[in-house]
Amino acid sequence: MAGLSVEVVAFDELDTRTAYAAWRLRQDVFVVEQACPYPDLDGRDDEPGTRHVLQREDGRLVGYARVLDDVDEWRIGRVVLAPTARGRGLSAPLMLAAIDACPGRDVVLDAQSPLQGWYGSLGFVVDGEEFLEDGIPHLPMRRAAVDGAV
């Protein structure tokens, strides 16, 4: 995929424009498109162990995921693609980079229920009961720690 790049950075490595683009993308999709008014800026973006997975196409931010260091496990969340990036296979490189940023411990996430099979293709298994978050069914999922590559 020409012009596609994915990088993983700490909060202090985010320049102002990239941070703005990431927060705007999260807001546009989760708060506006999915109609889930929630406090997206939850105080975890700037934690020392948090990593931001940035996916750009021709220099424009089109995908984002956040990796949280929850001590005993890693937590991937805020996985989002811009509407123009959907349906073109761009989510896999984004998630593979996020998983790769999670060494030595299990990785957990809360998947929107219709995406269970897709996350399953990346090694995640359902790890609890379905629940509603902002009116959207979610499933807790876990990927066992793997030594080495994804």
N, C-alpha and C positions, 0 to 999 in steps of 0.2 A: 504494500500500500504506500504509494509515493506520498511523500510529505507528512507521513505519520510519525509521531514520536511520543514516547511515554517516559516520564522521569518521576522519581520519588525524592521528595525534599522535606526537610524539617521546616517548621514555621518560620524560623529566622532566615531561611533561605528564600522565602517567598518575597518577590518584589511587589510593590504596591499594586501595580496593574494586574499581575497574576492573581493576587489575593482577591482583588475586587472581582475579577472575572469568575473565580471559583465560587465566591459567595453569591454572586449574581446568578450563576448557572444553578446552584442549589436552590436558591429562592424561586427562580423562574419555573423550575420543574416541580419541586416538592410543595412549595407554598401556593404558587399560582396555578400551574397546570393540574396538579393532583388535589388542589383545594384543601390542603392540610395546614392550617395556620398553627404553627408550633415554633418554639424558640430555637431556630436553627443554630444561632450563635450561642452555644450551650456552655462555653468556657473550656472546652476540651481541645479546640483547634491549636492553641498555643502551649499545650503541655509538652514538656521536654521529650517524651517518648512518641508523640504523635508524628505520623508521616502523612504527607499529602501526595497523592498519586495524580499526576497531571498528564492528560493526554491532549496533544495538539495535532491539528491537521493544518498543514501550510501555515503554521505559526499561530493559529486561532485555537483557544481552549474549547474542546468539544467533549471532553470526558473528565471525570473526577471521581476519586474515591478517597476515603480517609481511613487510616490505620491507627488504631488506639492501642497503646501498651497498657493492658489491664493486668499486669504483673504475672498471673498464672497462665494467661492466654492472650492472644492478639484478637482484636475486634475490628472487622472491616465494616464500614458503613458509609452512608452518604454516596453510594455508588450511583452515578448519574451520567447520562449521555444527553447532549443537546438533541433536540428533535431532528435536526438535519443530519446527525450522525447515526441515527438508529437504522436497524435493518441492513447494515453493511458489514457486520462481523467485527465491529470496533470494540465491543464490550469484552471480548476474550483477551486481547492484549492488555487492556486496562486491568482486568481482574488478575491476570497472571502476574503482572508487575506488583499488584497489591499483595498477592500471596507470597511472592518472592521476597517481599519486605518483612515477612513474618517468620524469622528463623527459630527453630528449636522448641516451639510450643504449639499447642493446638490453636486453630484459627476458628473464631465463631462469627456469625452474622445473623441478622434477622432478615430473611428473604421474603419479599412479597410472594404469597403462596403460589400464584401462577408461574413463578420463576423457579420453583423447586427442582424441576427436571434439569434446567440449564445449570443451576448451581451444582446439582448432582453430577453433571458431566465434568465438573472441576474438582470432584472428590469430596464434596460436602454431603453430609447425611443429616436427615431430620433428627433433632436432639431435644424434642419436647412437643408440647401441645400447641396447636394453632391458637393465635391470639389476634385481637384487633388492635391496630395502632392507627389513630386518626381515621377510623372507619374502614381501614384497608386490612384484609386478612394477611397475617405474616406467620412464618414458621421459623423457629430457632433452628439453626443448622450449625454443624461442626465439621471441621476437617482436621483429622489427626495430624500431629506433628510429623513432618517428613524430613529426614536428613538429606541434604543435597538439593538438587534442582526440583522444580515444580512438577 
